[in-house]
């Protein structure tokens, strides 16, 4: 199971379709832990599976992808920073 699937609600939301993905808030990203898998990071960034793996292999994924064995791990803190969610919203 990918980290993304772990955070999905157990009950379907009638306001969304199966093609849509949930919004990623700073809190939801932090719930992923220190790292997440490549496919979850790709979904967050709107990148397809094949493209994500091509970018990771080429070293051009939008954030550094760490290769561990046969898989890639993505630091969540760098995703938060890339998305601009590392700054506190204005009061």
C-alpha positions in Angstrom: 0.0 0.0 0.0 1.3 3.5 -0.8 1.3 6.2 1.7 -1.3 8.0 -0.3 -3.8 5.2 0.1 -3.3 5.1 3.9 -4.6 8.6 4.2 -7.7 8.3 2.1 -11.0 8.4 4.0 -12.7 5.0 4.5 -16.1 6.3 3.2 -16.5 7.7 -0.2 -17.2 11.4 -0.5 -20.2 12.1 -2.8 -18.8 15.5 -3.8 -15.8 14.0 -5.5 -15.3 11.6 -8.4 -12.9 8.7 -8.6 -10.7 10.7 -10.9 -10.2 13.5 -8.4 -7.6 13.5 -5.6 -8.0 15.0 -2.1 -6.5 18.4 -1.4 -3.1 18.2 0.3 -2.8 20.6 3.3 0.3 21.1 5.3 -1.2 18.9 8.0 -2.1 16.0 5.6 1.4 16.1 4.2 3.0 16.0 7.7 0.8 12.9 8.5 2.9 11.1 5.8 5.9 11.1 8.2 9.5 12.0 7.3 9.4 10.4 3.8 6.9 9.2 1.3 7.0 6.9 -1.7 7.6 8.2 -5.2 4.1 7.5 -6.4 2.5 9.4 -3.5 4.8 12.4 -4.1 4.0 12.2 -7.8 0.2 12.3 -7.1 0.6 15.3 -4.9 2.5 17.1 -7.6 0.2 16.0 -10.4 2.8 13.8 -12.1 2.0 10.5 -13.7 3.7 7.2 -12.7 5.8 6.7 -15.7 7.0 10.3 -15.8 7.8 10.2 -12.1 10.0 7.1 -12.5 11.7 8.7 -15.5 12.4 11.9 -13.6 13.6 10.0 -10.5 16.0 7.9 -12.6 17.3 11.0 -14.4 17.7 12.9 -11.1 15.3 15.6 -12.2 12.3 14.8 -10.0 11.1 18.2 -8.6 12.5 17.3 -5.2 15.5 14.9 -4.5 14.4 11.3 -4.7 16.5 8.9 -2.5 16.9 5.5 -3.9 16.7 2.7 -1.3 17.0 -0.7 -2.7 14.5 -1.0 -5.5 12.3 2.0 -4.4 12.5 5.7 -4.1 11.7 7.7 -1.0 10.9 11.5 -1.1 11.5 13.8 1.9 8.1 15.2 2.9 9.6 18.4 4.2 10.9 19.2 0.7 7.4 18.6 -0.8 6.0 21.0 1.8 8.6 23.6 0.9 8.1 23.1 -2.9 4.4 23.6 -2.5 4.9 26.8 -0.4 3.2 25.3 2.6 6.2 25.8 4.8 5.3 29.4 5.6 2.6 30.3 8.1 -0.5 31.8 6.4 -1.0 35.6 7.0 -3.3 36.2 10.0 
